[in-house]
Amino acid sequence: MRAEFGTVDALFAPAGGTGSAPFEATSDEVYDHLPTINAKGSYFTVQKLAPLLVEGSGVVLTTSAVNVPGLPMLSAYAASKAALAR
């Protein structure tokens, strides 16, 4: 893969999608969809490009400040972005 694409010094993986629904009305579909984009999207982006990372390179995963205050209309989105915070 390196022969074809070269190497990567820095990787920014800003996968993101959002959706809003009241906490009590969030469906399984919405709850499953957001982590698939936000957490799995970033995870598998890094996994696929890891062989191209050189020693000392950096990886940045984008989270959101929304995961801190606990906003009822964005609870599923906040949970999916909080998965990237640690």
N, C-alpha and C positions, 0 to 999 in steps of 0.2 A: 504494500500500500504506500509506503514511503517513496518508493521509486516512482510511483505514478503521481503522487500529490505533494511530496516534500514533507516538511515538518511544520509544527505549530508551536509558536512561542507563547501565545495567549489565546484562551478560549473563553468566550462570553456566551453562555447558554441561556438566553432570555425567554424560554418557552412560556407562553402565557395565554390564557383565555379566561374569561370571566362569565359569570352568570349570577343573577340575583333572584332571590325568592325568599319569602318569609321563612324563618327557621322551621316553623311548624308545617310549612307547605313544600319544603324541599323534597323533591322526588328522588328515588334511587337512581334514575337516569341522570339527573343533574349532578348528584353527589358522585357518581362513578365517572362521569365525563370530565369534570374539572381536574381531579388528580391524574387522570390519564394524560391530559395535556400538560399540566403544570409540573407535576413531579416526575412522571415517567418520561415526558418529553425531554426534560433536562438530563435526567439520568442516562437515557439511552443515547442522547447526543454525545455526552462525555464518553460513554462506553465505546461508541463507534470511533471517536477521534483519539482516544487514549493512545493507540499505537503510534500516533503522529506527534505526540507531545514530547518535547525534548526535556532533558534534566533541567530543573529550575523554572520550567514554564508555569504559568498560572491558569487557574480555572475559576471563573466567577459564575455563580448561580444566582439568579435574580429572585428575590422574595418580594414581599410587600409589607408595608406598614399596616395594612388592613388586618394582619393576623394578630396584632396587639390589642386593639380596643374591643374586639368582639362585637362587631356590628351584625345585628340579627338578619339583615337582608343579604349579607355577604358571608354567611357562616361557612358554606361549603367551599367557596373560593378561598377564604382565609385559612381554612384547614389545609387545603391543597398547597398553598404557598408557605405555610408554616412548616411543611415537610421539608422544605429546602433551607430553612433557617438554621439548622443545627448540623 
